[in-house]
């Protein structure tokens, strides 16, 4: 039976037939049960994400109510991806320049180094190793880029895990409180890094033209956001979904084993075929027409990026997993002003990580073929073992 809810679909075993049905028959429609509009086709999604009428947050609630008055709320308020207008544009230009300054060879070196370290930590069973590894590696690599000292990486990873959970609408009150506490620790850590103009926060502040002490907390907040939002669940899901695809498809696994250079294209096809980030949202700031429909101020739109990746109008034969796909279109990182800058970083980390796991001799056939997924309204992250192992 096809899924009937585009939000719960994210963590179901196979949401893609449902997404295909939406794209074909209801590319942009009002879901009265959910109380929002749903965009799924390439045309509708592009129209929404590039519309001047659409905002990343409701005008009446720039910060989620549950986070108000807390360190987590202070971080959220300053994030580039949670702001629009002039403030977003100036920070996005600085972030783009800072990203361009990242040496991907250095990212690959960090990724290989920490992948070797983490794969040696747990040898007991494939499931526990895969899960621990998928969540830890992205944090270790990006935290290193951000200037976090090596001895603080394990604790930083735990804080990031708690912090990331507090943004989720499916989190419990206890998880939200733990996330607020973790946010305070992360602010202290990155303020100390910023004070020395170290790591990527220093590069971002230079690009933004911020003297020490001026807009420091905005730079610090976005360093934390970069660590938690662009890499934690997103890259963990990319690693997990890649391992799952390799475990399920013997022929493809043998192809990659025989030609390791294919792994990068394999991962890019995962970003299209079974992406870690499935949807995002937009909110109407004014009355107007979007994707051919008249919407009102305050209307919410669920943008199903995972469905768009499988729109045959942009990716022919979308149900086929094809490492050699020509002119692959990937909407996972969005389009328009709020498109995520982290694609190259995520692919580099995932590639180095999966390579190391394969070299370490992980037995992929011992991974659960039908894993559960981490509770989420937008991220598809397989859980191969008890979530406490994260």
Helices and strands as residue ranges (DSSP letters): G 8-11, H 16-25, E 28-31, E 36-39, H 42-49, E 54-55, G 65-67, H 71-78, G 80-82, H 85-100, H 104-121, H 126-145, G 150-152, H 153-165, H 173-195, H 199-208, H 216-227, I 228-232, H 233-248, H 250-258, G 260-262, H 263-273, E 279-284, E 288-290, E 293-295, E 300-304, H 305-308, H 343-359, G 364-366, E 372-373, E 382-383, G 387-389
